[in-house]
Each structure stands twice: as C-alpha cells, then as structure tokens.
Amino acid sequence: MPRKPPLDKLREIIEALPETHEKLSHGAPTWWGGKKTFACYHDGSYDDGKRAVWIKAPEGAQEDLIESDPAKFYRPKYLGPSGWVAMRLEGKVDWAEVEFLLLQGYKMVAPKRAIAQLE
C-alpha cells in the first residue's frame, strides 16, 4: 500500500483536533487553532526542495530540538525568530513525533473550550 503524501498525513492529524481550520497563507497550507496559527506546510520552496512542517513551539523547544537532531529540525525563515521550529518531512518520518509537536503548538493557541474537548 502506498504511503500517504506528507500533506495528507498532516491534514489527518490536524483535522482530528477541535476547532481547527486550514487556509492558504503566503501560498502555503496553514492551520489555525481558533484565531491563531500553529502550523504550516512547505513543499520545499524554503528548504532546498525538501518538504517540512513549521510548528509553533513552546519557549526553549526550538533550540532543544535543533540541537538534538539538526538534520531533522531547523529554524524556519520568518517564523524562527518567534520560536517556531521546522521539521523536515523527508525519508522515514516519525509521525508520532510530528503529532506530538503539532499538539503542543495547537495547545498554545487554541481556545480553552477546544482544549477541554481533547480530554
């Protein structure tokens, strides 16, 4: 069975979260939790042709992730200075890790009523 494209997998994970929606922002599929963004997908135009998801990250997480695996994580253009982290979606992707990071980013922006629906 063929693997799902990364964008389809991201949509599957994010659509399961309450009160999320997707729209194009600056030409990239971008997701909101309530009224704030927490993730966007790039098909390679910002990373030498490599696909990645950019995720809002808690304070300090960006540095820790990049230090732990600089081949997988990097500081994304534009949003990196705000603490976002980018995760490459090439080769063997740990989708449980992607889901965990997306959930962290989502919880930083989603309305409390939406977060309460997770439990």
Backbone hydrogen bonds, N-H to C=O, Kabsch-Sander energy under -0.5 kcal/mol:
donor,donor_aa,acceptor,acceptor_aa,energy
8,D,5,P,-0.5
9,K,5,P,-2.0
10,L,6,P,-2.7
11,R,7,L,-2.4
12,E,8,D,-2.2
13,I,9,K,-2.2
14,I,10,L,-2.9
15,E,11,R,-2.9
16,A,12,E,-0.6
16,A,13,I,-0.7
17,L,14,I,-2.0
20,T,17,L,-0.8
21,H,32,W,-1.6
23,K,30,T,-2.2
25,S,28,A,-2.4
28,A,25,S,-1.7
30,T,23,K,-2.1
31,W,39,A,-3.0
32,W,21,H,-2.7
33,G,36,K,-2.6
34,G,19,E,-2.2
34,G,32,W,-0.6
35,K,33,G,-0.6
36,K,33,G,-1.0
38,F,31,W,-2.3
39,A,31,W,-1.1
40,C,54,W,-2.0
41,Y,29,P,-2.6
42,H,52,A,-2.9
47,D,44,G,-1.1
49,G,44,G,-2.6
50,K,47,D,-2.0
52,A,42,H,-2.4
53,V,87,M,-2.2
54,W,40,C,-3.2
55,I,85,V,-3.1
56,K,38,F,-2.1
61,A,58,P,-2.1
62,Q,58,P,-0.6
64,D,60,G,-1.8
65,L,61,A,-2.9
66,I,62,Q,-2.5
67,E,63,E,-2.5
68,S,64,D,-2.0
69,D,65,L,-1.9
72,K,69,D,-1.5
73,F,69,D,-2.7
74,Y,86,A,-1.9
79,L,77,K,-2.9
80,G,76,P,-1.9
82,S,79,L,-1.2
83,G,80,G,-2.3
84,W,79,L,-1.7
85,V,55,I,-2.6
86,A,74,Y,-2.8
87,M,53,V,-2.6
88,R,72,K,-2.9
89,L,51,R,-3.1
93,V,91,G,-0.7
95,W,93,V,-1.3
98,V,94,D,-2.0
99,E,95,W,-2.6
100,F,96,A,-2.2
101,L,97,E,-2.5
102,L,98,V,-2.7
103,L,99,E,-2.4
104,Q,100,F,-2.1
105,G,101,L,-2.3
106,Y,102,L,-2.8
107,K,103,L,-2.5
108,M,104,Q,-0.9
108,M,105,G,-0.6
109,V,105,G,-0.6
109,V,106,Y,-1.4
110,A,106,Y,-2.8
114,A,111,P,-0.8
115,I,111,P,-2.1
116,A,112,K,-2.4
117,Q,113,R,-0.8
117,Q,114,A,-0.5
118,L,114,A,-0.5
118,L,115,I,-1.4
119,E,115,I,-0.5
119,E,116,A,-0.9
